[in-house]
Amino acid sequence: MEKSLSIQEMRSYYTNEWLLIAYTELDDEMRVVSGEVLAHSPDRDEVYHKLLSMKGKPVAVEYTGAIPEDLAVAL
Amino acid sequence: MTDAKSYRLARHGKLLILRAAVGGRNGGVVVVRLLVDTGASYTIVPVEVAEALECDMSHPLRRTRVVAANGIIVAPMVAISWFHCLGHRVKDFPVVAHTLPPGTFVDGLLGMDFLGLCRAVISVGEAEIHCQP
């Protein structure tokens, strides 16, 4: 799909997926407002791998699912 | 705190998350989600992001030991051409290149190196960071 979408459209088309987005607009908190989805997958590492072919482009990595409220991280 | 500027954080359960932009000498920019982590000495970005920005992974600034959940790992520290977060854009910012486990739902960590640089004051209750300009 090579057309600009709003982030709401991306969330509805690609539910619970990781997206690599060539953004055309960010808001003041650097959240994607609109852009083109370059890659999508439920597997984050697949999307990360696509980053390597995007050299020189402004892109954002986004996850369209909800982060579990009970997620605990101990790194 | 008179001239401090406030930035909203996204709260997910007990976690506070924000976005940062990292730039490379090749003109590339990657916007990533970082976990605000006062327990992390250094800011961490995924290896794949550092590689996409053409950081010299074979000749890092140094290698650093990182105490991770699965033990101690040795990860390269590389200079990102620029790092932009919380209203601060820092040139040649050193970060640890390390890919976190997928289940964390974030791309990396915003560590004490950058938080200290911004003289950040974190309001956990309000999910905000106040930074000096």
N, CA and C atoms of all chains as a GROMACS GRO file, in nm:
protein
  624
    1MET      N    1   0.085  -0.119   0.000
    1MET     CA    2   0.000   0.000   0.000
    1MET      C    3   0.089   0.124   0.000
    2GLU      N    4   0.083   0.203  -0.105
    2GLU     CA    5   0.172   0.318  -0.115
    2GLU      C    6   0.090   0.446  -0.117
    3LYS      N    7   0.025   0.475  -0.006
    3LYS     CA    8  -0.046   0.602   0.002
    3LYS      C    9  -0.042   0.649   0.145
    4SER      N   10  -0.059   0.778   0.160
    4SER     CA   11  -0.053   0.834   0.294
    4SER      C   12  -0.182   0.802   0.370
    5LEU      N   13  -0.163   0.758   0.492
    5LEU     CA   14  -0.276   0.725   0.579
    5LEU      C   15  -0.264   0.804   0.708
    6SER      N   16  -0.376   0.827   0.770
    6SER     CA   17  -0.372   0.885   0.905
    6SER      C   18  -0.337   0.773   1.003
    7ILE      N   19  -0.292   0.810   1.120
    7ILE     CA   20  -0.257   0.709   1.219
    7ILE      C   21  -0.382   0.630   1.260
    8GLN      N   22  -0.497   0.694   1.258
    8GLN     CA   23  -0.621   0.621   1.291
    8GLN      C   24  -0.650   0.513   1.186
    9GLU      N   25  -0.627   0.548   1.058
    9GLU     CA   26  -0.647   0.449   0.951
    9GLU      C   27  -0.548   0.335   0.966
   10MET      N   28  -0.423   0.370   0.997
   10MET     CA   29  -0.322   0.264   1.016
   10MET      C   30  -0.364   0.169   1.128
   11ARG      N   31  -0.413   0.225   1.237
   11ARG     CA   32  -0.453   0.141   1.352
   11ARG      C   33  -0.570   0.050   1.315
   12SER      N   34  -0.658   0.098   1.228
   12SER     CA   35  -0.772   0.013   1.191
   12SER      C   36  -0.733  -0.093   1.087
   13TYR      N   37  -0.640  -0.058   0.997
   13TYR     CA   38  -0.598  -0.155   0.895
   13TYR      C   39  -0.501  -0.260   0.951
   14TYR      N   40  -0.418  -0.218   1.043
   14TYR     CA   41  -0.311  -0.306   1.093
   14TYR      C   42  -0.322  -0.317   1.246
   15THR      N   43  -0.416  -0.398   1.290
   15THR     CA   44  -0.441  -0.409   1.434
   15THR      C   45  -0.336  -0.497   1.500
   16ASN      N   46  -0.289  -0.453   1.614
   16ASN     CA   47  -0.190  -0.529   1.692
   16ASN      C   48  -0.067  -0.566   1.611
   17GLU      N   49  -0.020  -0.471   1.532
   17GLU     CA   50   0.100  -0.497   1.452
   17GLU      C   51   0.204  -0.387   1.477
   18TRP      N   52   0.326  -0.423   1.446
   18TRP     CA   53   0.434  -0.325   1.443
   18TRP      C   54   0.440  -0.266   1.303
   19LEU      N   55   0.455  -0.135   1.295
   19LEU     CA   56   0.458  -0.067   1.166
   19LEU      C   57   0.589   0.009   1.149
   20LEU      N   58   0.638   0.009   1.027
   20LEU     CA   59   0.746   0.100   0.989
   20LEU      C   60   0.683   0.205   0.898
   21ILE      N   61   0.688   0.328   0.940
   21ILE     CA   62   0.611   0.434   0.874
   21ILE      C   63   0.706   0.543   0.823
   22ALA      N   64   0.694   0.576   0.694
   22ALA     CA   65   0.760   0.696   0.642
   22ALA      C   66   0.665   0.810   0.673
   23TYR      N   67   0.691   0.879   0.781
   23TYR     CA   68   0.592   0.978   0.828
   23TYR      C   69   0.597   1.105   0.744
   24THR      N   70   0.479   1.164   0.730
   24THR     CA   71   0.472   1.296   0.664
   24THR      C   72   0.440   1.405   0.765
   25GLU      N   73   0.388   1.365   0.880
   25GLU     CA   74   0.358   1.464   0.984
   25GLU      C   75   0.367   1.398   1.121
   26LEU      N   76   0.432   1.470   1.215
   26LEU     CA   77   0.436   1.429   1.355
   26LEU      C   78   0.370   1.538   1.437
   27ASP      N   79   0.315   1.502   1.553
   27ASP     CA   80   0.264   1.606   1.641
   27ASP      C   81   0.377   1.654   1.732
   28ASP      N   82   0.346   1.742   1.825
   28ASP     CA   83   0.453   1.801   1.906
   28ASP      C   84   0.511   1.704   2.008
   29GLU      N   85   0.453   1.585   2.019
   29GLU     CA   86   0.512   1.481   2.105
   29GLU      C   87   0.575   1.370   2.021
   30MET      N   88   0.598   1.402   1.895
   30MET     CA   89   0.661   1.311   1.799
   30MET      C   90   0.579   1.186   1.772
   31ARG      N   91   0.448   1.195   1.792
   31ARG     CA   92   0.360   1.085   1.752
   31ARG      C   93   0.326   1.104   1.605
   32VAL      N   94   0.318   0.992   1.533
   32VAL     CA   95   0.285   0.999   1.391
   32VAL      C   96   0.141   1.047   1.374
   33VAL      N   97   0.124   1.146   1.289
   33VAL     CA   98  -0.011   1.192   1.251
   33VAL      C   99  -0.052   1.127   1.119
   34SER      N  100   0.042   1.124   1.024
   34SER     CA  101   0.013   1.062   0.894
   34SER      C  102   0.143   1.015   0.830
   35GLY      N  103   0.127   0.926   0.735
   35GLY     CA  104   0.246   0.875   0.666
   35GLY      C  105   0.212   0.753   0.583
   36GLU      N  106   0.315   0.693   0.530
   36GLU     CA  107   0.300   0.575   0.445
   36GLU      C  108   0.356   0.454   0.519
   37VAL      N  109   0.279   0.348   0.521
   37VAL     CA  110   0.325   0.225   0.588
   37VAL      C  111   0.420   0.152   0.493
   38LEU      N  112   0.545   0.139   0.536
   38LEU     CA  113   0.646   0.072   0.454
   38LEU      C  114   0.655  -0.076   0.484
   39ALA      N  115   0.624  -0.112   0.607
   39ALA     CA  116   0.630  -0.254   0.646
   39ALA      C  117   0.539  -0.271   0.767
   40HIS      N  118   0.484  -0.391   0.780
   40HIS     CA  119   0.401  -0.421   0.896
   40HIS      C  120   0.410  -0.568   0.928
   41SER      N  121   0.405  -0.598   1.057
   41SER     CA  122   0.412  -0.737   1.100
   41SER      C  123   0.376  -0.746   1.248
   42PRO      N  124   0.318  -0.859   1.289
   42PRO     CA  125   0.300  -0.879   1.434
   42PRO      C  126   0.434  -0.905   1.502
   43ASP      N  127   0.535  -0.939   1.422
   43ASP     CA  128   0.669  -0.969   1.475
   43ASP      C  129   0.755  -0.842   1.467
   44ARG      N  130   0.785  -0.787   1.581
   44ARG     CA  131   0.863  -0.662   1.583
   44ARG      C  132   0.995  -0.674   1.509
   45ASP      N  133   1.061  -0.788   1.526
   45ASP     CA  134   1.194  -0.801   1.467
   45ASP      C  135   1.191  -0.799   1.314
   46GLU      N  136   1.080  -0.844   1.255
   46GLU     CA  137   1.067  -0.834   1.109
   46GLU      C  138   1.066  -0.688   1.065
   47VAL      N  139   0.997  -0.605   1.141
   47VAL     CA  140   0.992  -0.462   1.109
   47VAL      C  141   1.128  -0.398   1.132
   48TYR      N  142   1.193  -0.434   1.240
   48TYR     CA  143   1.329  -0.382   1.264
   48TYR      C  144   1.422  -0.418   1.148
   49HIS      N  145   1.407  -0.540   1.098
   49HIS     CA  146   1.495  -0.583   0.989
   49HIS      C  147   1.477  -0.493   0.866
   50LYS      N  148   1.354  -0.450   0.842
   50LYS     CA  149   1.326  -0.364   0.726
   50LYS      C  150   1.392  -0.227   0.740
   51LEU      N  151   1.421  -0.188   0.863
   51LEU     CA  152   1.488  -0.059   0.885
   51LEU      C  153   1.617  -0.048   0.806
   52LEU      N  154   1.682  -0.161   0.790
   52LEU     CA  155   1.814  -0.160   0.727
   52LEU      C  156   1.808  -0.119   0.580
   53SER      N  157   1.690  -0.133   0.518
   53SER     CA  158   1.677  -0.091   0.378
   53SER      C  159   1.616   0.048   0.366
   54MET      N  160   1.603   0.118   0.475
   54MET     CA  161   1.538   0.250   0.475
   54MET      C  162   1.638   0.362   0.498
   55LYS      N  163   1.763   0.335   0.472
   55LYS     CA  164   1.867   0.432   0.505
   55LYS      C  165   1.840   0.567   0.438
   56GLY      N  166   1.849   0.670   0.515
   56GLY     CA  167   1.833   0.804   0.461
   56GLY      C  168   1.692   0.856   0.461
   57LYS      N  169   1.596   0.774   0.508
   57LYS     CA  170   1.457   0.820   0.510
   57LYS      C  171   1.414   0.850   0.653
   58PRO      N  172   1.326   0.948   0.672
   58PRO     CA  173   1.269   0.968   0.805
   58PRO      C  174   1.156   0.868   0.830
   59VAL      N  175   1.173   0.784   0.929
   59VAL     CA  176   1.074   0.680   0.957
   59VAL      C  177   1.044   0.675   1.106
   60ALA      N  178   0.934   0.611   1.138
   60ALA     CA  179   0.896   0.589   1.278
   60ALA      C  180   0.854   0.444   1.294
   61VAL      N  181   0.883   0.392   1.411
   61VAL     CA  182   0.837   0.257   1.445
   61VAL      C  183   0.721   0.274   1.543
   62GLU      N  184   0.610   0.211   1.511
   62GLU     CA  185   0.491   0.221   1.597
   62GLU      C  186   0.432   0.084   1.620
   63TYR      N  187   0.368   0.066   1.733
   63TYR     CA  188   0.291  -0.055   1.761
   63TYR      C  189   0.145  -0.013   1.772
   64THR      N  190   0.056  -0.083   1.700
   64THR     CA  191  -0.083  -0.038   1.693
   64THR      C  192  -0.171  -0.101   1.801
   65GLY      N  193  -0.117  -0.198   1.874
   65GLY     CA  194  -0.196  -0.260   1.979
   65GLY      C  195  -0.186  -0.181   2.109
   66ALA      N  196  -0.260  -0.226   2.206
   66ALA     CA  197  -0.254  -0.163   2.338
   66ALA      C  198  -0.144  -0.230   2.419
   67ILE      N  199  -0.068  -0.150   2.488
   67ILE     CA  200   0.032  -0.206   2.578
   67ILE      C  201  -0.042  -0.253   2.703
   68PRO      N  202  -0.023  -0.379   2.743
   68PRO     CA  203  -0.098  -0.429   2.859
   68PRO      C  204  -0.074  -0.342   2.983
   69GLU      N  205  -0.183  -0.307   3.049
   69GLU     CA  206  -0.171  -0.219   3.166
   69GLU      C  207  -0.096  -0.288   3.280
   70ASP      N  208  -0.097  -0.422   3.279
   70ASP     CA  209  -0.029  -0.493   3.387
   70ASP      C  210   0.112  -0.536   3.347
   71LEU      N  211   0.162  -0.479   3.236
   71LEU     CA  212   0.297  -0.515   3.193
   71LEU      C  213   0.399  -0.469   3.296
   72ALA      N  214   0.484  -0.560   3.338
   72ALA     CA  215   0.592  -0.526   3.431
   72ALA      C  216   0.724  -0.546   3.359
   73VAL      N  217   0.813  -0.449   3.370
   73VAL     CA  218   0.943  -0.457   3.306
   73VAL      C  219   1.050  -0.445   3.413
   74ALA      N  220   1.139  -0.540   3.417
   74ALA     CA  221   1.253  -0.533   3.508
   74ALA      C  222   1.376  -0.565   3.425
   75LEU      N  223   1.447  -0.461   3.384
   75LEU     CA  224   1.562  -0.480   3.295
   75LEU      C  225   1.692  -0.476   3.375
   76MET      N  226   1.319   2.585   3.905
   76MET     CA  227   1.227   2.530   3.806
   76MET      C  228   1.151   2.640   3.734
   77THR      N  229   1.195   2.765   3.748
   77THR     CA  230   1.115   2.874   3.692
   77THR      C  231   1.103   2.867   3.541
   78ASP      N  232   1.212   2.832   3.473
   78ASP     CA  233   1.208   2.829   3.327
   78ASP      C  234   1.187   2.688   3.273
   79ALA      N  235   1.151   2.596   3.359
   79ALA     CA  236   1.138   2.457   3.315
   79ALA      C  237   1.022   2.442   3.218
   80LYS      N  238   1.040   2.355   3.120
   80LYS     CA  239   0.933   2.325   3.026
   80LYS      C  240   0.883   2.184   3.056
   81SER      N  241   0.754   2.165   3.044
   81SER     CA  242   0.694   2.036   3.079
   81SER      C  243   0.661   1.956   2.954
   82TYR      N  244   0.683   1.827   2.964
   82TYR     CA  245   0.653   1.736   2.853
   82TYR      C  246   0.568   1.622   2.906
   83ARG      N  247   0.462   1.592   2.834
   83ARG     CA  248   0.374   1.482   2.875
   83ARG      C  249   0.434   1.347   2.843
   84LEU      N  250   0.413   1.252   2.928
   84LEU     CA  251   0.456   1.115   2.905
   84LEU      C  252   0.332   1.028   2.886
   85ALA      N  253   0.348   0.919   2.812
   85ALA     CA  254   0.238   0.823   2.800
   85ALA      C  255   0.252   0.723   2.914
   86ARG      N  256   0.143   0.708   2.989
   86ARG     CA  257   0.147   0.612   3.100
   86ARG      C  258   0.081   0.482   3.055
   87HIS      N  259   0.152   0.372   3.076
   87HIS     CA  260   0.095   0.239   3.053
   87HIS      C  261   0.118   0.159   3.179
   88GLY      N  262   0.012   0.143   3.258
   88GLY     CA  263   0.028   0.079   3.387
   88GLY      C  264   0.124   0.160   3.473
   89LYS      N  265   0.232   0.097   3.513
   89LYS     CA  266   0.330   0.168   3.596
   89LYS      C  267   0.448   0.222   3.514
   90LEU      N  268   0.435   0.214   3.381
   90LEU     CA  269   0.546   0.255   3.294
   90LEU      C  270   0.519   0.392   3.233
   91LEU      N  271   0.626   0.467   3.213
   91LEU     CA  272   0.616   0.598   3.148
   91LEU      C  273   0.700   0.594   3.021
   92ILE      N  274   0.636   0.632   2.911
   92ILE     CA  275   0.698   0.616   2.779
   92ILE      C  276   0.692   0.749   2.704
   93LEU      N  277   0.796   0.777   2.627
   93LEU     CA  278   0.796   0.895   2.540
   93LEU      C  279   0.863   0.860   2.408
   94ARG      N  280   0.863   0.956   2.318
   94ARG     CA  281   0.924   0.934   2.188
   94ARG      C  282   1.049   1.020   2.173
   95ALA      N  283   1.143   0.968   2.097
   95ALA     CA  284   1.265   1.042   2.066
   95ALA      C  285   1.295   1.022   1.918
   96ALA      N  286   1.365   1.118   1.860
   96ALA     CA  287   1.410   1.104   1.721
   96ALA      C  288   1.562   1.091   1.723
   97VAL      N  289   1.611   0.994   1.647
   97VAL     CA  290   1.755   0.978   1.636
   97VAL      C  291   1.793   0.993   1.489
   98GLY      N  292   1.902   1.064   1.465
   98GLY     CA  293   1.941   1.094   1.328
   98GLY      C  294   2.080   1.044   1.296
   99GLY      N  295   2.100   1.010   1.168
   99GLY     CA  296   2.229   0.960   1.124
   99GLY      C  297   2.295   1.054   1.025
  100ARG      N  298   2.421   1.029   1.001
  100ARG     CA  299   2.495   1.111   0.904
  100ARG      C  300   2.446   1.089   0.762
  101ASN      N  301   2.373   0.981   0.741
  101ASN     CA  302   2.318   0.953   0.609
  101ASN      C  303   2.186   1.026   0.584
  102GLY      N  304   2.146   1.112   0.678
  102GLY     CA  305   2.021   1.186   0.662
  102GLY      C  306   1.901   1.111   0.716
  103GLY      N  307   1.922   0.988   0.757
  103GLY     CA  308   1.811   0.908   0.811
  103GLY      C  309   1.768   0.957   0.948
  104VAL      N  310   1.640   0.941   0.973
  104VAL     CA  311   1.582   0.975   1.104
  104VAL      C  312   1.490   0.860   1.143
  105VAL      N  313   1.501   0.814   1.267
  105VAL     CA  314   1.410   0.712   1.316
  105VAL      C  315   1.348   0.762   1.446
  106VAL      N  316   1.215   0.762   1.450
  106VAL     CA  317   1.143   0.799   1.572
  106VAL      C  318   1.113   0.671   1.648
  107VAL      N  319   1.154   0.668   1.773
  107VAL     CA  320   1.139   0.546   1.854
  107VAL      C  321   1.067   0.577   1.984
  108ARG      N  322   1.012   0.471   2.043
  108ARG     CA  323   0.948   0.483   2.175
  108ARG      C  324   1.045   0.436   2.281
  109LEU      N  325   1.066   0.518   2.381
  109LEU     CA  326   1.161   0.484   2.486
  109LEU      C  327   1.091   0.481   2.621
  110LEU      N  328   1.134   0.388   2.702
  110LEU     CA  329   1.087   0.379   2.840
  110LEU      C  330   1.172   0.472   2.925
  111VAL      N  331   1.108   0.558   3.002
  111VAL     CA  332   1.182   0.643   3.095
  111VAL      C  333   1.233   0.554   3.207
  112ASP      N  334   1.366   0.545   3.219
  112ASP     CA  335   1.423   0.446   3.310
  112ASP      C  336   1.534   0.510   3.394
  113THR      N  337   1.500   0.551   3.514
  113THR     CA  338   1.602   0.611   3.601
  113THR      C  339   1.697   0.503   3.656
  114GLY      N  340   1.666   0.378   3.628
  114GLY     CA  341   1.757   0.270   3.668
  114GLY      C  342   1.858   0.236   3.560
  115ALA      N  343   1.851   0.304   3.446
  115ALA     CA  344   1.945   0.278   3.337
  115ALA      C  345   2.050   0.388   3.333
  116SER      N  346   2.175   0.350   3.334
  116SER     CA  347   2.283   0.449   3.329
  116SER      C  348   2.284   0.520   3.194
  117TYR      N  349   2.260   0.441   3.089
  117TYR     CA  350   2.273   0.493   2.953
  117TYR      C  351   2.144   0.476   2.874
  118THR      N  352   2.130   0.561   2.776
  118THR     CA  353   2.018   0.548   2.680
  118THR      C  354   2.049   0.432   2.585
  119ILE      N  355   1.946   0.354   2.558
  119ILE     CA  356   1.961   0.235   2.474
  119ILE      C  357   1.870   0.248   2.352
  120VAL      N  358   1.927   0.222   2.235
  120VAL     CA  359   1.845   0.214   2.113
  120VAL      C  360   1.872   0.078   2.048
  121PRO      N  361   1.777   0.029   1.968
  121PRO     CA  362   1.797  -0.103   1.907
  121PRO      C  363   1.918  -0.105   1.813
  122VAL      N  364   1.981  -0.218   1.807
  122VAL     CA  365   2.095  -0.238   1.716
  122VAL      C  366   2.054  -0.202   1.573
  123GLU      N  367   1.933  -0.244   1.535
  123GLU     CA  368   1.888  -0.221   1.397
  123GLU      C  369   1.875  -0.072   1.365
  124VAL      N  370   1.835   0.006   1.465
  124VAL     CA  371   1.826   0.152   1.444
  124VAL      C  372   1.966   0.210   1.426
  125ALA      N  373   2.059   0.170   1.510
  125ALA     CA  374   2.197   0.219   1.497
  125ALA      C  375   2.256   0.182   1.362
  126GLU      N  376   2.226   0.062   1.316
  126GLU     CA  377   2.279   0.018   1.186
  126GLU      C  378   2.213   0.096   1.073
  127ALA      N  379   2.083   0.121   1.083
  127ALA     CA  380   2.013   0.196   0.978
  127ALA      C  381   2.067   0.338   0.968
  128LEU      N  382   2.118   0.391   1.079
  128LEU     CA  383   2.173   0.526   1.080
  128LEU      C  384   2.323   0.526   1.050
  129GLU      N  385   2.370   0.410   1.009
  129GLU     CA  386   2.510   0.393   0.967
  129GLU      C  387   2.609   0.428   1.076
  130CYS      N  388   2.575   0.394   1.198
  130CYS     CA  389   2.674   0.403   1.305
  130CYS      C  390   2.779   0.294   1.280
  131ASP      N  391   2.901   0.324   1.317
  131ASP     CA  392   3.009   0.229   1.292
  131ASP      C  393   3.008   0.123   1.403
  132MET      N  394   2.936   0.016   1.376
  132MET     CA  395   2.919  -0.087   1.479
  132MET      C  396   3.046  -0.171   1.497
  133SER      N  397   3.129  -0.174   1.393
  133SER     CA  398   3.251  -0.254   1.406
  133SER      C  399   3.361  -0.178   1.479
  134HIS      N  400   3.346  -0.046   1.489
  134HIS     CA  401   3.442   0.034   1.565
  134HIS      C  402   3.365   0.123   1.664
  135PRO      N  403   3.306   0.063   1.766
  135PRO     CA  404   3.228   0.143   1.861
  135PRO      C  405   3.320   0.232   1.945
  136LEU      N  406   3.258   0.330   2.011
  136LEU     CA  407   3.335   0.415   2.103
  136LEU      C  408   3.402   0.328   2.209
  137ARG      N  409   3.325   0.234   2.257
  137ARG     CA  410   3.374   0.133   2.351
  137ARG      C  411   3.265   0.028   2.364
  138ARG      N  412   3.296  -0.075   2.435
  138ARG     CA  413   3.195  -0.174   2.468
  138ARG      C  414   3.168  -0.162   2.617
  139THR      N  415   3.042  -0.175   2.652
  139THR     CA  416   3.006  -0.156   2.792
  139THR      C  417   2.927  -0.276   2.843
  140ARG      N  418   2.947  -0.305   2.969
  140ARG     CA  419   2.872  -0.415   3.030
  140ARG      C  420   2.735  -0.363   3.071
  141VAL      N  421   2.634  -0.434   3.034
  141VAL     CA  422   2.497  -0.398   3.069
  141VAL      C  423   2.438  -0.512   3.150
  142VAL      N  424   2.392  -0.479   3.268
  142VAL     CA  425   2.325  -0.580   3.349
  142VAL      C  426   2.180  -0.586   3.303
  143ALA      N  427   2.147  -0.691   3.232
  143ALA     CA  428   2.013  -0.708   3.176
  143ALA      C  429   1.939  -0.817   3.253
  144ALA      N  430   1.812  -0.834   3.216
  144ALA     CA  431   1.729  -0.931   3.288
  144ALA      C  432   1.786  -1.072   3.276
  145ASN      N  433   1.850  -1.099   3.162
  145ASN     CA  434   1.900  -1.235   3.139
  145ASN      C  435   2.051  -1.246   3.165
  146GLY      N  436   2.103  -1.155   3.244
  146GLY     CA  437   2.244  -1.162   3.278
  146GLY      C  438   2.322  -1.041   3.229
  147ILE      N  439   2.453  -1.050   3.237
  147ILE     CA  440   2.537  -0.939   3.193
  147ILE      C  441   2.571  -0.958   3.046
  148ILE      N  442   2.543  -0.854   2.967
  148ILE     CA  443   2.579  -0.858   2.825
  148ILE      C  444   2.682  -0.749   2.799
  149VAL      N  445   2.760  -0.767   2.696
  149VAL     CA  446   2.854  -0.664   2.654
  149VAL      C  447   2.799  -0.605   2.524
  150ALA      N  448   2.769  -0.476   2.527
  150ALA     CA  449   2.705  -0.412   2.412
  150ALA      C  450   2.791  -0.295   2.364
  151PRO      N  451   2.788  -0.267   2.232
  151PRO     CA  452   2.866  -0.154   2.182
  151PRO      C  453   2.802  -0.020   2.216
  152MET      N  454   2.886   0.076   2.249
  152MET     CA  455   2.838   0.213   2.266
  152MET      C  456   2.882   0.291   2.143
  153VAL      N  457   2.783   0.351   2.074
  153VAL     CA  458   2.812   0.420   1.948
  153VAL      C  459   2.758   0.563   1.956
  154ALA      N  460   2.818   0.651   1.878
  154ALA     CA  461   2.773   0.791   1.875
  154ALA      C  462   2.666   0.807   1.768
  155ILE      N  463   2.548   0.844   1.813
  155ILE     CA  464   2.440   0.878   1.720
  155ILE      C  465   2.466   1.021   1.671
  156SER      N  466   2.449   1.047   1.544
  156SER     CA  467   2.480   1.179   1.489
  156SER      C  468   2.405   1.289   1.565
  157TRP      N  469   2.277   1.267   1.588
  157TRP     CA  470   2.203   1.356   1.678
  157TRP      C  471   2.089   1.280   1.742
  158PHE      N  472   2.052   1.326   1.861
  158PHE     CA  473   1.946   1.263   1.941
  158PHE      C  474   1.856   1.376   1.990
  159HIS      N  475   1.727   1.365   1.962
  159HIS     CA  476   1.633   1.472   1.996
  159HIS      C  477   1.522   1.419   2.085
  160CYS      N  478   1.509   1.476   2.202
  160CYS     CA  479   1.406   1.433   2.297
  160CYS      C  480   1.389   1.543   2.401
  161LEU      N  481   1.269   1.559   2.451
  161LEU     CA  482   1.241   1.655   2.559
  161LEU      C  483   1.293   1.795   2.524
  162GLY      N  484   1.280   1.832   2.398
  162GLY     CA  485   1.320   1.966   2.356
  162GLY      C  486   1.470   1.986   2.344
  163HIS      N  487   1.548   1.882   2.368
  163HIS     CA  488   1.693   1.893   2.357
  163HIS      C  489   1.742   1.811   2.238
  164ARG      N  490   1.826   1.872   2.158
  164ARG     CA  491   1.888   1.800   2.047
  164ARG      C  492   2.038   1.798   2.073
  165VAL      N  493   2.090   1.678   2.089
  165VAL     CA  494   2.231   1.662   2.126
  165VAL      C  495   2.306   1.597   2.010
  166LYS      N  496   2.414   1.660   1.968
  166LYS     CA  497   2.495   1.605   1.859
  166LYS      C  498   2.590   1.500   1.913
  167ASP      N  499   2.618   1.402   1.831
  167ASP     CA  500   2.714   1.295   1.863
  167ASP      C  501   2.687   1.235   2.002
  168PHE      N  502   2.564   1.199   2.022
  168PHE     CA  503   2.523   1.148   2.154
  168PHE      C  504   2.556   0.998   2.162
  169PRO      N  505   2.631   0.957   2.264
  169PRO     CA  506   2.664   0.815   2.278
  169PRO      C  507   2.546   0.736   2.335
  170VAL      N  508   2.513   0.628   2.269
  170VAL     CA  509   2.406   0.541   2.317
  170VAL      C  510   2.457   0.396   2.315
  171VAL      N  511   2.393   0.314   2.392
  171VAL     CA  512   2.421   0.171   2.387
  171VAL      C  513   2.332   0.110   2.279
  172ALA      N  514   2.392   0.037   2.188
  172ALA     CA  515   2.316  -0.032   2.082
  172ALA      C  516   2.282  -0.172   2.132
  173HIS      N  517   2.156  -0.189   2.165
  173HIS     CA  518   2.111  -0.318   2.219
  173HIS      C  519   1.961  -0.330   2.192
  174THR      N  520   1.920  -0.444   2.141
  174THR     CA  521   1.779  -0.465   2.111
  174THR      C  522   1.711  -0.532   2.230
  175LEU      N  523   1.613  -0.464   2.285
  175LEU     CA  524   1.542  -0.518   2.402
  175LEU      C  525   1.452  -0.634   2.358
  176PRO      N  526   1.413  -0.719   2.452
  176PRO     CA  527   1.320  -0.827   2.417
  176PRO      C  528   1.188  -0.769   2.364
  177PRO      N  529   1.122  -0.836   2.269
  177PRO     CA  530   1.000  -0.781   2.207
  177PRO      C  531   0.888  -0.753   2.307
  178GLY      N  532   0.876  -0.829   2.410
  178GLY     CA  533   0.764  -0.814   2.503
  178GLY      C  534   0.762  -0.687   2.583
  179THR      N  535   0.866  -0.604   2.570
  179THR     CA  536   0.867  -0.479   2.645
  179THR      C  537   0.782  -0.371   2.578
  180PHE      N  538   0.748  -0.390   2.451
  180PHE     CA  539   0.664  -0.296   2.374
  180PHE      C  540   0.726  -0.158   2.359
  181VAL      N  541   0.852  -0.145   2.390
  181VAL     CA  542   0.924  -0.019   2.364
  181VAL      C  543   1.048  -0.053   2.283
  182ASP      N  544   1.104   0.052   2.219
  182ASP     CA  545   1.222   0.029   2.136
  182ASP      C  546   1.351   0.039   2.217
  183GLY      N  547   1.347   0.115   2.324
  183GLY     CA  548   1.470   0.134   2.401
  183GLY      C  549   1.443   0.203   2.533
  184LEU      N  550   1.550   0.252   2.593
  184LEU     CA  551   1.541   0.316   2.724
  184LEU      C  552   1.597   0.457   2.716
  185LEU      N  553   1.531   0.548   2.786
  185LEU     CA  554   1.589   0.682   2.805
  185LEU      C  555   1.654   0.680   2.942
  186GLY      N  556   1.786   0.683   2.941
  186GLY     CA  557   1.860   0.662   3.065
  186GLY      C  558   1.902   0.790   3.135
  187MET      N  559   1.973   0.770   3.243
  187MET     CA  560   2.014   0.881   3.329
  187MET      C  561   2.112   0.975   3.259
  188ASP      N  562   2.184   0.925   3.157
  188ASP     CA  563   2.276   1.014   3.086
  188ASP      C  564   2.201   1.131   3.024
  189PHE      N  565   2.090   1.100   2.954
  189PHE     CA  566   2.015   1.208   2.890
  189PHE      C  567   1.928   1.284   2.990
  190LEU      N  568   1.868   1.212   3.084
  190LEU     CA  569   1.784   1.278   3.185
  190LEU      C  570   1.866   1.378   3.266
  191GLY      N  571   1.989   1.341   3.298
  191GLY     CA  572   2.076   1.432   3.372
  191GLY      C  573   2.114   1.553   3.290
  192LEU      N  574   2.139   1.528   3.162
  192LEU     CA  575   2.174   1.638   3.072
  192LEU      C  576   2.064   1.743   3.064
  193CYS      N  577   1.941   1.697   3.066
  193CYS     CA  578   1.824   1.787   3.059
  193CYS      C  579   1.786   1.842   3.196
  194ARG      N  580   1.855   1.799   3.298
  194ARG     CA  581   1.818   1.833   3.438
  194ARG      C  582   1.668   1.806   3.458
  195ALA      N  583   1.632   1.683   3.423
  195ALA     CA  584   1.491   1.644   3.423
  195ALA      C  585   1.440   1.622   3.565
  196VAL      N  586   1.319   1.666   3.588
  196VAL     CA  587   1.246   1.637   3.711
  196VAL      C  588   1.121   1.560   3.668
  197ILE      N  589   1.109   1.437   3.714
  197ILE     CA  590   0.999   1.352   3.671
  197ILE      C  591   0.886   1.357   3.772
  198SER      N  592   0.768   1.391   3.724
  198SER     CA  593   0.649   1.387   3.808
  198SER      C  594   0.572   1.260   3.772
  199VAL      N  595   0.591   1.158   3.853
  199VAL     CA  596   0.528   1.028   3.822
  199VAL      C  597   0.376   1.040   3.828
  200GLY      N  598   0.327   1.110   3.928
  200GLY     CA  599   0.182   1.123   3.945
  200GLY      C  600   0.116   1.192   3.828
  201GLU      N  601   0.183   1.293   3.774
  201GLU     CA  602   0.127   1.370   3.663
  201GLU      C  603   0.167   1.313   3.528
  202ALA      N  604   0.256   1.214   3.526
  202ALA     CA  605   0.312   1.160   3.402
  202ALA      C  606   0.369   1.272   3.317
  203GLU      N  607   0.460   1.348   3.378
  203GLU     CA  608   0.524   1.460   3.309
  203GLU      C  609   0.672   1.464   3.344
  204ILE      N  610   0.748   1.521   3.254
  204ILE     CA  611   0.887   1.551   3.283
  204ILE      C  612   0.905   1.701   3.267
  205HIS      N  613   0.969   1.761   3.364
  205HIS     CA  614   1.000   1.903   3.357
  205HIS      C  615   1.150   1.914   3.331
  206CYS      N  616   1.186   1.990   3.228
  206CYS     CA  617   1.326   2.002   3.189
  206CYS      C  618   1.368   2.149   3.181
  207GLN      N  619   1.491   2.172   3.216
  207GLN     CA  620   1.546   2.306   3.197
  207GLN      C  621   1.581   2.321   3.050
  208PRO      N  622   1.560   2.441   2.994
  208PRO     CA  623   1.591   2.460   2.851
  208PRO      C  624   1.742   2.455   2.826
   0.00000   0.00000   0.00000
